[in-house]
Amino acid sequence: MTAASGDLGASGWTAAALVAIGLVAIAVRGHRSAPVLRRALDDGLGDGWRAAVAPDLAAALRRRRPYARILAMPFRVRPRSVAKARNIAYGDAGRRNLLDVYHHRSRPGGAPVLIHLHGGKYRQGRKSTQSMPLVHRLASQGWVVVSANYRLRPAAGHPDHLVDLKKVIAWVRRHGREYGADPATLFVSGSSAGGHLSLLAGLTPGDAAFQPGFEDADTSVTGVIVLNGYYGPYFGKGEESSPTGHLRPDAPPVLVVHGDRDTIVPVESARDFTARLREASTRPVVYAELPWAQHAFDLFHSLRFEAVVDTVEAFAAWVRSPAAGAGRPAGAASDGVRAAGRAGAGRMP
C-alpha cells in the first residue's frame, strides 16, 4: 500500500531490497539441501535402494515440491484431510503425560506410526510446536502420527523422560488400531533433546530398567529418525544416559540429519556418533549434513525442511519394504555393544 501510494522512500526501498535478497539467499541455501539428502540416502542405503522400495510405497513418494506454498506459508497449518485427537493421557503425570494423535480422516487400516518428541534442553517445550510440516505431511499420506509431551527438568530427570517415551510406545501398541494404525510398524523421531530420547528408546528395546511397572511391554521400534539431535550423556550422568552407551549390533535403522552450522550441538558430535553406530550396528545408518543449517532447522516450513520431510518418507519407505530386509524391530534379547568415551558432544539441547 505504501509503495503503491508513492510513500516508500529511499531507505524503505533499500530495506525491501535487502529483505528480498535475504529471502532469495535462504531459498537457494534450502534448495541446495535436496541433493545432499539424496546422496546421504545413496551412501547409507546403497545405490540400488530405490529398486528395493515396494511399488506401492514408491508410488506414494512425492515427485514435486510445492515451492510457492512453502515460501508463502512458513507456519504451515494442518491440512483439511488430517484429523487431530487432542490431549490423550498416556500416563499419570498430568499435562506432561498427554499426547496428540494425527491421522487421515478416512482412517485407512494398517497405517504406519511415527512418534515425535519435541526438544528444549529437557526443561521446556511441548507437543505440536516442532517438526509440524513432517507431522502434517505423514498424516496426510495415511500415517498415524503421535506427538507427545514428557516430563521436564527440574521436576524430572534421567531416566524419567525415557520412561515416558516408552509409555507412549506401549500406549500405541494398545490403542493404535483405534486410529487405523499398524502398531507393529512404529518409528520414533525427535528434535534436539527429543532426538536424544528417540535414540535411547530405539537402542534399549524391552530394557526393564526403563520400563518400571510395564516391564513386559513391547517397546521395540522399526526405525529411528533424529533431527538436530544431541548424542552425549544427560546432565551430570554417565555413559548409561547416552545413546553411545547402548550401541548394539541389532539396532534399528537410523536416519540422522544435522546442520553443519549448528552452534548448540556441533556437527562433529553427530559425525562421531554416526561413525560409532555404523561400527556397532548391522543395520543401515543414514547421515546427512544440511548446508548452512543451524540448530532447530525444523521449526518452520521451508524448502530445506521440505527436502528433509521427503527424505524421511523415502527412508521409511525403504525400511518398510520387504526387499530391504531392514524393517524388523530390534530384539530385546541382545546383550548389546558398549562404546566407551565420547567426543564433541556439545551442550545439552
Buried (B, 14 or more C-beta within 10 A) or exposed (E): EEEEEEEBEEEEEEEEEEEEEEEEEBBEBBBBBBEBBBEBBBBBBBEEBBEBBBEEBBEEBEEEBEEEEBBEEEEBEBEEBBBBEEEBEBBEBEEBBBBBBBBBEEBEEEBBBBBBBBBBBBEEBBBBEBBBBBBBBBBBBBBBBBBBBBBBBEEBBBBBBBBBBBBBBBBBBEBBBEBBBBBBBBBBBBBBBBBBBBBBBBBBBBBEEBBEEBEEBBBBBBBBBBBBBBBBBBEEBEBBBBBBBBBBEBBBBBBBBBBBBBEBBBBBBBBBBBEBBBEBBEBBBBBBBBBBBEBBBBBBBBBBBBBBBBBBBBBBBBBBBEEBEBBBBBEBEEEBBEBEEBBBBBEBB
